[in-house]
Each structure stands twice: as structure tokens, then as C-alpha cells.
Amino acid sequence: MLENYEIQIASTGHSKVMVGIKSIETLNTLQPDYNALSKLSKIIKCNGYYVFTVNSQDSDILINGRMFAPAVGINEDPVTGNANGPLGAYLVQYNLVKHNNSIFKFKAKQGEAIKRLGIIEVEVKIEDKKPTEVKISGNAVIIFKAELLLND
């Protein structure tokens, strides 16, 4: 576990359990018990678990993460702003990152462990040393297309 990074539920609309760990190697080899996470989700009323590390091997990337949400049918979400947005607020709220007291921006990498790599860009607006607004952006990739035909 990362020192000074408390495991906590963070939310900017959809709550996630934030879990900071020390190494990318450990992150990429996690094999969660999805059934246990689903059961825990019902108890704590939180449907996702974002496991992350801040020791990126890429100077342009601050965070490497994996997001698990088996309680809502998503064992692992390859890339999600739904986890990185709350993480940005969490990092600012607990003064875990340096910022200019106005804006904090970072990039997060996800999907490496399941070979569906993506980058999320996060921007956190700060007022009075507190996060007040979170924006996420990134590029999308079409994985599949489908057509739905409806009979009259």
C-alpha cells in the first residue's frame, strides 16, 4: 500500500474505492476475487474499486490504474474517467500532489494488464485548496459495432 494514501471511497457522482499501491508490477498482476468484490460492494454501497500507483515509468503519466466493478457487470473497465475523475479530487483533497492552488492536471494510463491500453486526461479546478470541479478527456476507440433492428 502507498504510504499516506488512505483507502477511501471518493465520488464525483459515482463512488469508487481508491486503493493506492506501490508498484506497477503488482498492479498489472492483480487477480481480484470478483465475487468477493461484488459482495463487498453491496455492503459498503460502492460499486467500483480503483487500484492505482503513482510511480509511473512514463514521465508524461502520473497514474497507472485498474478499475474493477463486478457488482455492475464490469469485471475490469479498461479505461474510465469514472474512476480517474474522483481520483483527481482525492489527490487534491488530501494534498497528495503539488498544484498551483487553481488547477491540477494529470494523465492516467489504464488497460495495460488486459491489453486495452488507454490514456485519460484529468483536470481538477481548485478553490480554497479544495477540489471544486473535475473534467476528463481522452480519445475513444471503437471496439465493435452493432446494429439493432426493431419490428413495427
Secondary structure as GFF3:
##gff-version 3
##sequence-region A 1 152
A	DSSP	beta_strand	8	11	.	.	.	ID=ss1
A	DSSP	beta_strand	15	20	.	.	.	ID=ss2
A	DSSP	alpha_helix	24	29	.	.	.	ID=ss3
A	DSSP	alpha_helix	34	44	.	.	.	ID=ss4
A	DSSP	beta_strand	49	53	.	.	.	ID=ss5
A	DSSP	beta_strand	63	69	.	.	.	ID=ss6
A	DSSP	three_ten_helix	70	72	.	.	.	ID=ss7
A	DSSP	beta_strand	74	77	.	.	.	ID=ss8
A	DSSP	alpha_helix	81	93	.	.	.	ID=ss9
A	DSSP	beta_strand	103	110	.	.	.	ID=ss10
A	DSSP	three_ten_helix	112	114	.	.	.	ID=ss11
A	DSSP	beta_strand	118	127	.	.	.	ID=ss12
A	DSSP	beta_strand	130	137	.	.	.	ID=ss13
###
